[in-house]
């Protein structure tokens, strides 16, 4: 099975020589249905006794990811960064710290 299809499906159940797969959308399910004979023969070659593969569409909702919390630097922190960057020789680090200290 191609990697793009592996990411879009998962095994739901295996019982009585029937393998049931869940596809994330109809396009993946259609492609899996086209490949069932090939998948069955591949599984049989590896020693699995599968005679039927069923495909179901189950939309997989991604987990909730909260929005990132904006991070701010206190005035004291900005002052410390500015002082520290003044003591450094010219370098990418010095310019990055100076830019960070100037941000509001």
C-alpha positions in Angstrom: 0.0 0.0 0.0 1.4 3.4 -0.9 2.5 5.6 2.1 -0.1 8.3 1.2 -2.9 5.7 1.7 -1.4 4.4 4.9 -1.7 7.8 6.5 -5.3 8.0 5.5 -6.6 4.7 6.8 -6.4 2.5 9.9 -7.5 -1.0 10.9 -10.8 -1.1 12.7 -11.4 -4.8 13.1 -10.0 -8.2 12.1 -12.4 -11.1 12.7 -13.3 -14.3 10.9 -10.9 -13.7 8.0 -12.4 -10.3 7.4 -10.3 -7.2 7.7 -12.2 -3.9 8.1 -10.4 -0.6 7.3 -11.5 2.9 8.0 -10.6 5.6 5.4 -10.4 9.2 6.3 -12.3 10.3 3.1 -14.2 8.9 0.1 -11.2 9.3 -2.3 -9.0 7.1 -0.1 -11.8 4.6 0.4 -12.3 4.4 -3.4 -8.6 3.8 -4.0 -8.5 1.1 -1.2 -11.6 -0.6 -2.8 -9.7 -0.8 -6.1 -6.7 -2.4 -4.3 -8.6 -5.0 -2.2 -7.6 -8.0 -4.4 -4.0 -6.9 -4.4 -4.0 -6.3 -0.6 -5.6 -9.7 0.0 -3.1 -11.6 -2.1 -0.2 -9.7 -0.4 -1.6 -10.6 3.1 -2.1 -14.2 2.1 1.5 -14.3 0.8 2.7 -13.2 4.3 0.7 -16.0 6.0 -2.5 -14.0 7.0 -5.8 -15.8 6.3 -7.8 -12.9 5.0 -10.6 -13.6 2.5 -12.4 -10.2 2.6 -11.5 -6.6 3.1 -14.2 -4.1 4.0 -13.7 -0.4 3.6 -15.6 2.2 5.7 -15.4 6.0 5.5 -14.9 7.5 8.9 -13.8 11.1 8.9 -11.0 11.5 11.4 -11.1 14.9 13.1 -7.8 16.3 14.0 -7.1 16.9 17.7 -7.8 20.4 19.0 -4.6 22.5 19.1 -5.0 25.7 21.1 -3.7 28.9 19.5 -0.2 29.8 20.5 0.1 32.2 23.5 1.9 35.3 22.5 5.1 35.8 24.6 6.3 39.1 25.7 9.5 40.4 27.2 9.4 42.7 30.3 11.1 46.1 30.2 13.7 44.8 32.6 14.4 41.8 30.4 14.7 44.1 27.4 17.2 46.3 29.2 19.3 43.4 30.3 19.3 42.1 26.7 20.3 45.5 25.4 23.2 45.8 27.9 24.4 42.3 27.2 24.4 42.8 23.4 26.4 46.0 23.8 29.2 44.0 25.5 29.4 41.5 22.6 31.5 41.8 19.5 29.8 42.3 16.2 28.1 39.0 15.3 24.8 37.6 14.3 24.0 36.9 18.0 24.6 40.6 18.8 22.3 41.8 16.1 19.6 39.3 17.0 19.7 40.2 20.7 19.6 43.9 19.8 16.5 43.4 17.6 14.9 41.3 20.4 15.5 44.1 22.9 13.9 46.7 20.7 10.7 44.7 20.1 7.6 46.0 21.9 
